[in-house]
């Protein structure tokens, strides 16, 4: 199922405004429950988690900043 450009924009906004902060809170909470690891381990975990969240949403974010390809051309 292909998303329309408008749907991609809405989903990407929802993911960034709601999903990403929740993901950050969960990641910090889980790491805090394990106890404080050495700073280099903590940094490595945050770097991996920082990149990992975007992998499933790559298709949603692809082309969101571009003009709608299905929109009729504007008359000038």
PDB file with SEQRES, HELIX, SHEET and CRYST1 records, atoms N, CA, C and O in Angstrom:
SEQRES   1 A   76  UNK UNK UNK UNK UNK UNK UNK UNK UNK UNK UNK UNK UNK          
SEQRES   2 A   76  UNK UNK UNK UNK UNK UNK UNK UNK UNK UNK UNK UNK UNK          
SEQRES   3 A   76  UNK UNK UNK UNK UNK UNK UNK UNK UNK UNK UNK UNK UNK          
SEQRES   4 A   76  UNK UNK UNK UNK UNK UNK UNK UNK UNK UNK UNK UNK UNK          
SEQRES   5 A   76  UNK UNK UNK UNK UNK UNK UNK UNK UNK UNK UNK UNK UNK          
SEQRES   6 A   76  UNK UNK UNK UNK UNK UNK UNK UNK UNK UNK UNK                  
HELIX    1 AA1 UNK A    5  UNK A   14  1                                  10    
HELIX    2 AA2 UNK A   15  UNK A   19  3                                   5    
HELIX    3 AA3 UNK A   20  UNK A   33  1                                  14    
HELIX    4 AA4 UNK A   39  UNK A   55  1                                  17    
HELIX    5 AA5 UNK A   58  UNK A   61  1                                   4    
CRYST1    1.000    1.000    1.000  90.00  90.00  90.00 P 1           1          
ATOM      1  N   UNK A   1       0.839  -1.176   0.000  1.00  0.00           N  
ATOM      2  CA  UNK A   1       0.000   0.000   0.000  1.00  0.00           C  
ATOM      3  C   UNK A   1       0.885   1.241   0.000  1.00  0.00           C  
ATOM      4  O   UNK A   1       1.663   1.458   0.930  1.00  0.00           O  
ATOM      5  N   UNK A   2       0.767   2.029  -1.015  1.00  0.00           N  
ATOM      6  CA  UNK A   2       1.550   3.247  -1.133  1.00  0.00           C  
ATOM      7  C   UNK A   2       0.802   4.403  -0.473  1.00  0.00           C  
ATOM      8  O   UNK A   2      -0.404   4.573  -0.650  1.00  0.00           O  
ATOM      9  N   UNK A   3       1.544   5.178   0.280  1.00  0.00           N  
ATOM     10  CA  UNK A   3       0.963   6.348   0.928  1.00  0.00           C  
ATOM     11  C   UNK A   3       0.986   7.535  -0.022  1.00  0.00           C  
ATOM     12  O   UNK A   3       1.923   7.694  -0.804  1.00  0.00           O  
ATOM     13  N   UNK A   4      -0.039   8.358   0.048  1.00  0.00           N  
ATOM     14  CA  UNK A   4      -0.026   9.585  -0.733  1.00  0.00           C  
ATOM     15  C   UNK A   4       0.954  10.556  -0.085  1.00  0.00           C  
ATOM     16  O   UNK A   4       1.379  10.367   1.055  1.00  0.00           O  
ATOM     17  N   UNK A   5       1.296  11.582  -0.823  1.00  0.00           N  
ATOM     18  CA  UNK A   5       2.248  12.573  -0.301  1.00  0.00           C  
ATOM     19  C   UNK A   5       1.683  13.253   0.947  1.00  0.00           C  
ATOM     20  O   UNK A   5       2.409  13.503   1.909  1.00  0.00           O  
ATOM     21  N   UNK A   6       0.400  13.546   0.922  1.00  0.00           N  
ATOM     22  CA  UNK A   6      -0.236  14.199   2.062  1.00  0.00           C  
ATOM     23  C   UNK A   6      -0.232  13.278   3.285  1.00  0.00           C  
ATOM     24  O   UNK A   6      -0.004  13.736   4.405  1.00  0.00           O  
ATOM     25  N   UNK A   7      -0.479  12.000   3.079  1.00  0.00           N  
ATOM     26  CA  UNK A   7      -0.464  11.034   4.187  1.00  0.00           C  
ATOM     27  C   UNK A   7       0.948  10.877   4.749  1.00  0.00           C  
ATOM     28  O   UNK A   7       1.122  10.767   5.963  1.00  0.00           O  
ATOM     29  N   UNK A   8       1.963  10.866   3.869  1.00  0.00           N  
ATOM     30  CA  UNK A   8       3.345  10.790   4.331  1.00  0.00           C  
ATOM     31  C   UNK A   8       3.700  11.986   5.208  1.00  0.00           C  
ATOM     32  O   UNK A   8       4.359  11.839   6.238  1.00  0.00           O  
ATOM     33  N   UNK A   9       3.260  13.158   4.795  1.00  0.00           N  
ATOM     34  CA  UNK A   9       3.549  14.372   5.583  1.00  0.00           C  
ATOM     35  C   UNK A   9       2.889  14.297   6.956  1.00  0.00           C  
ATOM     36  O   UNK A   9       3.497  14.663   7.962  1.00  0.00           O  
ATOM     37  N   UNK A  10       1.658  13.826   6.996  1.00  0.00           N  
ATOM     38  CA  UNK A  10       0.951  13.720   8.277  1.00  0.00           C  
ATOM     39  C   UNK A  10       1.589  12.681   9.179  1.00  0.00           C  
ATOM     40  O   UNK A  10       1.796  12.934  10.366  1.00  0.00           O  
ATOM     41  N   UNK A  11       1.909  11.497   8.625  1.00  0.00           N  
ATOM     42  CA  UNK A  11       2.541  10.440   9.420  1.00  0.00           C  
ATOM     43  C   UNK A  11       3.915  10.875   9.915  1.00  0.00           C  
ATOM     44  O   UNK A  11       4.267  10.601  11.063  1.00  0.00           O  
ATOM     45  N   UNK A  12       4.692  11.544   9.080  1.00  0.00           N  
ATOM     46  CA  UNK A  12       6.020  11.972   9.510  1.00  0.00           C  
ATOM     47  C   UNK A  12       5.923  12.996  10.635  1.00  0.00           C  
ATOM     48  O   UNK A  12       6.726  12.967  11.567  1.00  0.00           O  
ATOM     49  N   UNK A  13       4.959  13.891  10.560  1.00  0.00           N  
ATOM     50  CA  UNK A  13       4.764  14.864  11.635  1.00  0.00           C  
ATOM     51  C   UNK A  13       4.356  14.173  12.931  1.00  0.00           C  
ATOM     52  O   UNK A  13       4.870  14.508  13.998  1.00  0.00           O  
ATOM     53  N   UNK A  14       3.453  13.228  12.852  1.00  0.00           N  
ATOM     54  CA  UNK A  14       3.027  12.478  14.032  1.00  0.00           C  
ATOM     55  C   UNK A  14       4.195  11.695  14.643  1.00  0.00           C  
ATOM     56  O   UNK A  14       4.359  11.666  15.863  1.00  0.00           O  
ATOM     57  N   UNK A  15       4.992  11.071  13.800  1.00  0.00           N  
ATOM     58  CA  UNK A  15       6.137  10.301  14.283  1.00  0.00           C  
ATOM     59  C   UNK A  15       7.134  11.212  14.979  1.00  0.00           C  
ATOM     60  O   UNK A  15       7.651  10.862  16.040  1.00  0.00           O  
ATOM     61  N   UNK A  16       7.414  12.371  14.403  1.00  0.00           N  
ATOM     62  CA  UNK A  16       8.406  13.273  14.993  1.00  0.00           C  
ATOM     63  C   UNK A  16       7.908  13.973  16.253  1.00  0.00           C  
ATOM     64  O   UNK A  16       8.683  14.195  17.184  1.00  0.00           O  
ATOM     65  N   UNK A  17       6.624  14.322  16.294  1.00  0.00           N  
ATOM     66  CA  UNK A  17       6.102  15.091  17.431  1.00  0.00           C  
ATOM     67  C   UNK A  17       5.682  14.194  18.591  1.00  0.00           C  
ATOM     68  O   UNK A  17       5.836  14.581  19.749  1.00  0.00           O  
ATOM     69  N   UNK A  18       5.163  13.022  18.307  1.00  0.00           N  
ATOM     70  CA  UNK A  18       4.679  12.137  19.371  1.00  0.00           C  
ATOM     71  C   UNK A  18       5.596  10.931  19.565  1.00  0.00           C  
ATOM     72  O   UNK A  18       6.009  10.633  20.686  1.00  0.00           O  
ATOM     73  N   UNK A  19       5.913  10.242  18.474  1.00  0.00           N  
ATOM     74  CA  UNK A  19       6.654   8.991  18.571  1.00  0.00           C  
ATOM     75  C   UNK A  19       8.088   9.140  19.031  1.00  0.00           C  
ATOM     76  O   UNK A  19       8.546   8.371  19.876  1.00  0.00           O  
ATOM     77  N   UNK A  20       8.804  10.109  18.495  1.00  0.00           N  
ATOM     78  CA  UNK A  20      10.209  10.278  18.850  1.00  0.00           C  
ATOM     79  C   UNK A  20      10.404  10.653  20.321  1.00  0.00           C  
ATOM     80  O   UNK A  20      11.267  10.065  20.972  1.00  0.00           O  
ATOM     81  N   UNK A  21       9.646  11.600  20.872  1.00  0.00           N  
ATOM     82  CA  UNK A  21       9.800  11.865  22.308  1.00  0.00           C  
ATOM     83  C   UNK A  21       9.477  10.644  23.183  1.00  0.00           C  
ATOM     84  O   UNK A  21      10.153  10.406  24.185  1.00  0.00           O  
ATOM     85  N   UNK A  22       8.456   9.877  22.811  1.00  0.00           N  
ATOM     86  CA  UNK A  22       8.144   8.662  23.573  1.00  0.00           C  
ATOM     87  C   UNK A  22       9.283   7.649  23.474  1.00  0.00           C  
ATOM     88  O   UNK A  22       9.629   7.003  24.463  1.00  0.00           O  
ATOM     89  N   UNK A  23       9.851   7.512  22.309  1.00  0.00           N  
ATOM     90  CA  UNK A  23      10.983   6.600  22.108  1.00  0.00           C  
ATOM     91  C   UNK A  23      12.173   7.027  22.972  1.00  0.00           C  
ATOM     92  O   UNK A  23      12.839   6.184  23.574  1.00  0.00           O  
ATOM     93  N   UNK A  24      12.437   8.321  23.031  1.00  0.00           N  
ATOM     94  CA  UNK A  24      13.542   8.832  23.849  1.00  0.00           C  
ATOM     95  C   UNK A  24      13.298   8.547  25.323  1.00  0.00           C  
ATOM     96  O   UNK A  24      14.210   8.119  26.030  1.00  0.00           O  
ATOM     97  N   UNK A  25      12.088   8.776  25.790  1.00  0.00           N  
ATOM     98  CA  UNK A  25      11.758   8.522  27.193  1.00  0.00           C  
ATOM     99  C   UNK A  25      11.918   7.043  27.531  1.00  0.00           C  
ATOM    100  O   UNK A  25      12.472   6.699  28.575  1.00  0.00           O  
ATOM    101  N   UNK A  26      11.438   6.175  26.657  1.00  0.00           N  
ATOM    102  CA  UNK A  26      11.564   4.731  26.894  1.00  0.00           C  
ATOM    103  C   UNK A  26      13.032   4.312  26.884  1.00  0.00           C  
ATOM    104  O   UNK A  26      13.450   3.530  27.739  1.00  0.00           O  
ATOM    105  N   UNK A  27      13.811   4.808  25.950  1.00  0.00           N  
ATOM    106  CA  UNK A  27      15.227   4.440  25.865  1.00  0.00           C  
ATOM    107  C   UNK A  27      15.986   4.885  27.114  1.00  0.00           C  
ATOM    108  O   UNK A  27      16.788   4.123  27.654  1.00  0.00           O  
ATOM    109  N   UNK A  28      15.742   6.095  27.570  1.00  0.00           N  
ATOM    110  CA  UNK A  28      16.412   6.596  28.773  1.00  0.00           C  
ATOM    111  C   UNK A  28      15.964   5.816  29.996  1.00  0.00           C  
ATOM    112  O   UNK A  28      16.781   5.506  30.863  1.00  0.00           O  
ATOM    113  N   UNK A  29      14.689   5.495  30.081  1.00  0.00           N  
ATOM    114  CA  UNK A  29      14.173   4.750  31.229  1.00  0.00           C  
ATOM    115  C   UNK A  29      14.765   3.348  31.299  1.00  0.00           C  
ATOM    116  O   UNK A  29      15.144   2.890  32.377  1.00  0.00           O  
ATOM    117  N   UNK A  30      14.849   2.669  30.172  1.00  0.00           N  
ATOM    118  CA  UNK A  30      15.412   1.320  30.165  1.00  0.00           C  
ATOM    119  C   UNK A  30      16.884   1.349  30.536  1.00  0.00           C  
ATOM    120  O   UNK A  30      17.353   0.495  31.288  1.00  0.00           O  
ATOM    121  N   UNK A  31      17.612   2.319  30.018  1.00  0.00           N  
ATOM    122  CA  UNK A  31      19.027   2.423  30.352  1.00  0.00           C  
ATOM    123  C   UNK A  31      19.224   2.772  31.822  1.00  0.00           C  
ATOM    124  O   UNK A  31      20.185   2.316  32.443  1.00  0.00           O  
ATOM    125  N   UNK A  32      18.324   3.575  32.385  1.00  0.00           N  
ATOM    126  CA  UNK A  32      18.425   3.941  33.798  1.00  0.00           C  
ATOM    127  C   UNK A  32      18.111   2.747  34.703  1.00  0.00           C  
ATOM    128  O   UNK A  32      18.679   2.632  35.789  1.00  0.00           O  
ATOM    129  N   UNK A  33      17.222   1.868  34.272  1.00  0.00           N  
ATOM    130  CA  UNK A  33      16.893   0.682  35.064  1.00  0.00           C  
ATOM    131  C   UNK A  33      18.067  -0.287  35.159  1.00  0.00           C  
ATOM    132  O   UNK A  33      18.196  -1.008  36.148  1.00  0.00           O  
ATOM    133  N   UNK A  34      18.912  -0.309  34.152  1.00  0.00           N  
ATOM    134  CA  UNK A  34      20.059  -1.201  34.152  1.00  0.00           C  
ATOM    135  C   UNK A  34      21.192  -0.696  35.031  1.00  0.00           C  
ATOM    136  O   UNK A  34      22.163  -1.417  35.259  1.00  0.00           O  
ATOM    137  N   UNK A  35      21.087   0.492  35.512  1.00  0.00           N  
ATOM    138  CA  UNK A  35      22.186   1.088  36.269  1.00  0.00           C  
ATOM    139  C   UNK A  35      23.041   1.911  35.329  1.00  0.00           C  
ATOM    140  O   UNK A  35      22.922   1.807  34.108  1.00  0.00           O  
ATOM    141  N   UNK A  36      23.894   2.720  35.901  1.00  0.00           N  
ATOM    142  CA  UNK A  36      24.705   3.627  35.089  1.00  0.00           C  
ATOM    143  C   UNK A  36      25.935   2.895  34.558  1.00  0.00           C  
ATOM    144  O   UNK A  36      26.844   2.577  35.324  1.00  0.00           O  
ATOM    145  N   UNK A  37      25.970   2.624  33.233  1.00  0.00           N  
ATOM    146  CA  UNK A  37      27.157   1.971  32.659  1.00  0.00           C  
ATOM    147  C   UNK A  37      28.280   2.998  32.492  1.00  0.00           C  
ATOM    148  O   UNK A  37      28.065   4.191  32.708  1.00  0.00           O  
ATOM    149  N   UNK A  38      29.462   2.545  32.114  1.00  0.00           N  
ATOM    150  CA  UNK A  38      30.535   3.508  31.803  1.00  0.00           C  
ATOM    151  C   UNK A  38      30.078   4.466  30.699  1.00  0.00           C  
ATOM    152  O   UNK A  38      29.240   4.120  29.867  1.00  0.00           O  
ATOM    153  N   UNK A  39      30.635   5.652  30.710  1.00  0.00           N  
ATOM    154  CA  UNK A  39      30.176   6.708  29.808  1.00  0.00           C  
ATOM    155  C   UNK A  39      30.322   6.315  28.336  1.00  0.00           C  
ATOM    156  O   UNK A  39      29.482   6.696  27.520  1.00  0.00           O  
ATOM    157  N   UNK A  40      31.360   5.569  27.979  1.00  0.00           N  
ATOM    158  CA  UNK A  40      31.539   5.188  26.573  1.00  0.00           C  
ATOM    159  C   UNK A  40      30.483   4.172  26.145  1.00  0.00           C  
ATOM    160  O   UNK A  40      30.064   4.178  24.988  1.00  0.00           O  
ATOM    161  N   UNK A  41      30.045   3.302  27.054  1.00  0.00           N  
ATOM    162  CA  UNK A  41      28.985   2.342  26.732  1.00  0.00           C  
ATOM    163  C   UNK A  41      27.654   3.083  26.575  1.00  0.00           C  
ATOM    164  O   UNK A  41      26.876   2.816  25.659  1.00  0.00           O  
ATOM    165  N   UNK A  42      27.422   4.001  27.476  1.00  0.00           N  
ATOM    166  CA  UNK A  42      26.192   4.798  27.414  1.00  0.00           C  
ATOM    167  C   UNK A  42      26.131   5.601  26.115  1.00  0.00           C  
ATOM    168  O   UNK A  42      25.083   5.665  25.472  1.00  0.00           O  
ATOM    169  N   UNK A  43      27.232   6.203  25.734  1.00  0.00           N  
ATOM    170  CA  UNK A  43      27.291   6.966  24.496  1.00  0.00           C  
ATOM    171  C   UNK A  43      27.045   6.065  23.286  1.00  0.00           C  
ATOM    172  O   UNK A  43      26.315   6.437  22.367  1.00  0.00           O  
ATOM    173  N   UNK A  44      27.649   4.894  23.292  1.00  0.00           N  
ATOM    174  CA  UNK A  44      27.463   3.944  22.196  1.00  0.00           C  
ATOM    175  C   UNK A  44      26.002   3.496  22.084  1.00  0.00           C  
ATOM    176  O   UNK A  44      25.455   3.404  20.986  1.00  0.00           O  
ATOM    177  N   UNK A  45      25.377   3.220  23.236  1.00  0.00           N  
ATOM    178  CA  UNK A  45      23.968   2.803  23.234  1.00  0.00           C  
ATOM    179  C   UNK A  45      23.083   3.915  22.683  1.00  0.00           C  
ATOM    180  O   UNK A  45      22.190   3.652  21.877  1.00  0.00           O  
ATOM    181  N   UNK A  46      23.322   5.153  23.109  1.00  0.00           N  
ATOM    182  CA  UNK A  46      22.514   6.268  22.626  1.00  0.00           C  
ATOM    183  C   UNK A  46      22.742   6.520  21.134  1.00  0.00           C  
ATOM    184  O   UNK A  46      21.801   6.874  20.424  1.00  0.00           O  
ATOM    185  N   UNK A  47      23.960   6.345  20.653  1.00  0.00           N  
ATOM    186  CA  UNK A  47      24.219   6.506  19.219  1.00  0.00           C  
ATOM    187  C   UNK A  47      23.489   5.450  18.398  1.00  0.00           C  
ATOM    188  O   UNK A  47      22.883   5.762  17.372  1.00  0.00           O  
ATOM    189  N   UNK A  48      23.548   4.206  18.850  1.00  0.00           N  
ATOM    190  CA  UNK A  48      22.867   3.127  18.135  1.00  0.00           C  
ATOM    191  C   UNK A  48      21.355   3.337  18.160  1.00  0.00           C  
ATOM    192  O   UNK A  48      20.691   3.211  17.131  1.00  0.00           O  
ATOM    193  N   UNK A  49      20.814   3.654  19.329  1.00  0.00           N  
ATOM    194  CA  UNK A  49      19.370   3.886  19.423  1.00  0.00           C  
ATOM    195  C   UNK A  49      18.938   5.122  18.633  1.00  0.00           C  
ATOM    196  O   UNK A  49      17.829   5.164  18.099  1.00  0.00           O  
ATOM    197  N   UNK A  50      19.809   6.122  18.561  1.00  0.00           N  
ATOM    198  CA  UNK A  50      19.506   7.331  17.808  1.00  0.00           C  
ATOM    199  C   UNK A  50      19.381   7.077  16.318  1.00  0.00           C  
ATOM    200  O   UNK A  50      18.619   7.757  15.631  1.00  0.00           O  
ATOM    201  N   UNK A  51      20.118   6.111  15.817  1.00  0.00           N  
ATOM    202  CA  UNK A  51      20.025   5.765  14.397  1.00  0.00           C  
ATOM    203  C   UNK A  51      18.967   4.700  14.142  1.00  0.00           C  
ATOM    204  O   UNK A  51      18.350   4.672  13.077  1.00  0.00           O  
ATOM    205  N   UNK A  52      18.761   3.833  15.110  1.00  0.00           N  
ATOM    206  CA  UNK A  52      17.870   2.691  14.946  1.00  0.00           C  
ATOM    207  C   UNK A  52      16.399   3.075  14.803  1.00  0.00           C  
ATOM    208  O   UNK A  52      15.649   2.376  14.122  1.00  0.00           O  
ATOM    209  N   UNK A  53      15.972   4.165  15.427  1.00  0.00           N  
ATOM    210  CA  UNK A  53      14.556   4.515  15.401  1.00  0.00           C  
ATOM    211  C   UNK A  53      14.089   4.889  13.992  1.00  0.00           C  
ATOM    212  O   UNK A  53      12.917   4.710  13.662  1.00  0.00           O  
ATOM    213  N   UNK A  54      14.986   5.401  13.170  1.00  0.00           N  
ATOM    214  CA  UNK A  54      14.583   5.898  11.849  1.00  0.00           C  
ATOM    215  C   UNK A  54      14.481   4.795  10.801  1.00  0.00           C  
ATOM    216  O   UNK A  54      13.850   4.996   9.763  1.00  0.00           O  
ATOM    217  N   UNK A  55      15.082   3.646  11.046  1.00  0.00           N  
ATOM    218  CA  UNK A  55      15.107   2.586  10.032  1.00  0.00           C  
ATOM    219  C   UNK A  55      13.703   2.137   9.612  1.00  0.00           C  
ATOM    220  O   UNK A  55      13.446   2.037   8.412  1.00  0.00           O  
ATOM    221  N   UNK A  56      12.785   1.862  10.546  1.00  0.00           N  
ATOM    222  CA  UNK A  56      11.454   1.423  10.096  1.00  0.00           C  
ATOM    223  C   UNK A  56      10.646   2.516   9.396  1.00  0.00           C  
ATOM    224  O   UNK A  56       9.708   2.215   8.658  1.00  0.00           O  
ATOM    225  N   UNK A  57      11.001   3.774   9.621  1.00  0.00           N  
ATOM    226  CA  UNK A  57      10.224   4.885   9.067  1.00  0.00           C  
ATOM    227  C   UNK A  57      10.885   5.523   7.852  1.00  0.00           C  
ATOM    228  O   UNK A  57      10.467   6.597   7.419  1.00  0.00           O  
ATOM    229  N   UNK A  58      11.894   4.891   7.300  1.00  0.00           N  
ATOM    230  CA  UNK A  58      12.627   5.458   6.170  1.00  0.00           C  
ATOM    231  C   UNK A  58      11.694   5.754   4.998  1.00  0.00           C  
ATOM    232  O   UNK A  58      11.804   6.813   4.381  1.00  0.00           O  
ATOM    233  N   UNK A  59      10.790   4.848   4.684  1.00  0.00           N  
ATOM    234  CA  UNK A  59       9.880   5.041   3.548  1.00  0.00           C  
ATOM    235  C   UNK A  59       8.886   6.183   3.795  1.00  0.00           C  
ATOM    236  O   UNK A  59       8.457   6.853   2.856  1.00  0.00           O  
ATOM    237  N   UNK A  60       8.527   6.395   5.059  1.00  0.00           N  
ATOM    238  CA  UNK A  60       7.584   7.474   5.373  1.00  0.00           C  
ATOM    239  C   UNK A  60       8.250   8.831   5.170  1.00  0.00           C  
ATOM    240  O   UNK A  60       7.632   9.752   4.637  1.00  0.00           O  
ATOM    241  N   UNK A  61       9.504   8.959   5.590  1.00  0.00           N  
ATOM    242  CA  UNK A  61      10.191  10.248   5.505  1.00  0.00           C  
ATOM    243  C   UNK A  61      10.741  10.549   4.113  1.00  0.00           C  
ATOM    244  O   UNK A  61      11.077  11.698   3.826  1.00  0.00           O  
ATOM    245  N   UNK A  62      10.839   9.555   3.253  1.00  0.00           N  
ATOM    246  CA  UNK A  62      11.419   9.738   1.940  1.00  0.00           C  
ATOM    247  C   UNK A  62      10.550  10.660   1.078  1.00  0.00           C  
ATOM    248  O   UNK A  62       9.398  10.336   0.788  1.00  0.00           O  
ATOM    249  N   UNK A  63      11.088  11.781   0.679  1.00  0.00           N  
ATOM    250  CA  UNK A  63      10.400  12.706  -0.215  1.00  0.00           C  
ATOM    251  C   UNK A  63       9.412  13.641   0.447  1.00  0.00           C  
ATOM    252  O   UNK A  63       8.674  14.336  -0.252  1.00  0.00           O  
ATOM    253  N   UNK A  64       9.369  13.685   1.767  1.00  0.00           N  
ATOM    254  CA  UNK A  64       8.386  14.539   2.448  1.00  0.00           C  
ATOM    255  C   UNK A  64       8.682  16.016   2.228  1.00  0.00           C  
ATOM    256  O   UNK A  64       7.753  16.820   2.159  1.00  0.00           O  
ATOM    257  N   UNK A  65       9.934  16.386   2.119  1.00  0.00           N  
ATOM    258  CA  UNK A  65      10.296  17.786   1.934  1.00  0.00           C  
ATOM    259  C   UNK A  65      10.150  18.284   0.510  1.00  0.00           C  
ATOM    260  O   UNK A  65      10.327  19.475   0.251  1.00  0.00           O  
ATOM    261  N   UNK A  66       9.830  17.398  -0.414  1.00  0.00           N  
ATOM    262  CA  UNK A  66       9.685  17.771  -1.820  1.00  0.00           C  
ATOM    263  C   UNK A  66       8.246  18.211  -2.096  1.00  0.00           C  
ATOM    264  O   UNK A  66       7.339  17.876  -1.335  1.00  0.00           O  
ATOM    265  N   UNK A  67       8.037  18.950  -3.169  1.00  0.00           N  
ATOM    266  CA  UNK A  67       6.657  19.304  -3.540  1.00  0.00           C  
ATOM    267  C   UNK A  67       5.868  18.052  -3.910  1.00  0.00           C  
ATOM    268  O   UNK A  67       6.436  17.039  -4.318  1.00  0.00           O  
ATOM    269  N   UNK A  68       4.568  18.141  -3.762  1.00  0.00           N  
ATOM    270  CA  UNK A  68       3.692  17.010  -4.067  1.00  0.00           C  
ATOM    271  C   UNK A  68       3.773  16.677  -5.561  1.00  0.00           C  
ATOM    272  O   UNK A  68       3.439  17.518  -6.396  1.00  0.00           O  
ATOM    273  N   UNK A  69       4.209  15.475  -5.902  1.00  0.00           N  
ATOM    274  CA  UNK A  69       4.329  15.132  -7.325  1.00  0.00           C  
ATOM    275  C   UNK A  69       2.976  14.940  -8.011  1.00  0.00           C  
ATOM    276  O   UNK A  69       2.899  15.004  -9.238  1.00  0.00           O  
ATOM    277  N   UNK A  70       1.925  14.710  -7.253  1.00  0.00           N  
ATOM    278  CA  UNK A  70       0.600  14.491  -7.837  1.00  0.00           C  
ATOM    279  C   UNK A  70      -0.206  15.774  -7.956  1.00  0.00           C  
ATOM    280  O   UNK A  70      -1.293  15.765  -8.533  1.00  0.00           O  
ATOM    281  N   UNK A  71       0.306  16.874  -7.422  1.00  0.00           N  
ATOM    282  CA  UNK A  71      -0.435  18.126  -7.455  1.00  0.00           C  
ATOM    283  C   UNK A  71      -0.408  18.704  -8.877  1.00  0.00           C  
ATOM    284  O   UNK A  71       0.577  18.551  -9.600  1.00  0.00           O  
ATOM    285  N   UNK A  72      -1.490  19.361  -9.261  1.00  0.00           N  
ATOM    286  CA  UNK A  72      -1.479  19.987 -10.589  1.00  0.00           C  
ATOM    287  C   UNK A  72      -0.463  21.120 -10.617  1.00  0.00           C  
ATOM    288  O   UNK A  72      -0.248  21.782  -9.601  1.00  0.00           O  
ATOM    289  N   UNK A  73       0.158  21.348 -11.755  1.00  0.00           N  
ATOM    290  CA  UNK A  73       1.158  22.440 -11.837  1.00  0.00           C  
ATOM    291  C   UNK A  73       0.504  23.791 -11.624  1.00  0.00           C  
ATOM    292  O   UNK A  73      -0.628  24.031 -12.044  1.00  0.00           O  
ATOM    293  N   UNK A  74       1.242  24.666 -10.962  1.00  0.00           N  
ATOM    294  CA  UNK A  74       0.712  26.014 -10.693  1.00  0.00           C  
ATOM    295  C   UNK A  74       0.835  26.871 -11.942  1.00  0.00           C  
ATOM    296  O   UNK A  74       1.844  26.813 -12.643  1.00  0.00           O  
ATOM    297  N   UNK A  75      -0.194  27.668 -12.221  1.00  0.00           N  
ATOM    298  CA  UNK A  75      -0.147  28.600 -13.337  1.00  0.00           C  
ATOM    299  C   UNK A  75       0.486  29.895 -12.856  1.00  0.00           C  
ATOM    300  O   UNK A  75       0.130  30.420 -11.801  1.00  0.00           O  
ATOM    301  N   UNK A  76       1.418  30.399 -13.630  1.00  0.00           N  
ATOM    302  CA  UNK A  76       2.105  31.636 -13.208  1.00  0.00           C  
ATOM    303  C   UNK A  76       1.739  32.757 -14.100  1.00  0.00           C  
ATOM    304  O   UNK A  76       2.212  33.877 -13.910  1.00  0.00           O  
TER     305      UNK A  76                                                      
END                                                                             
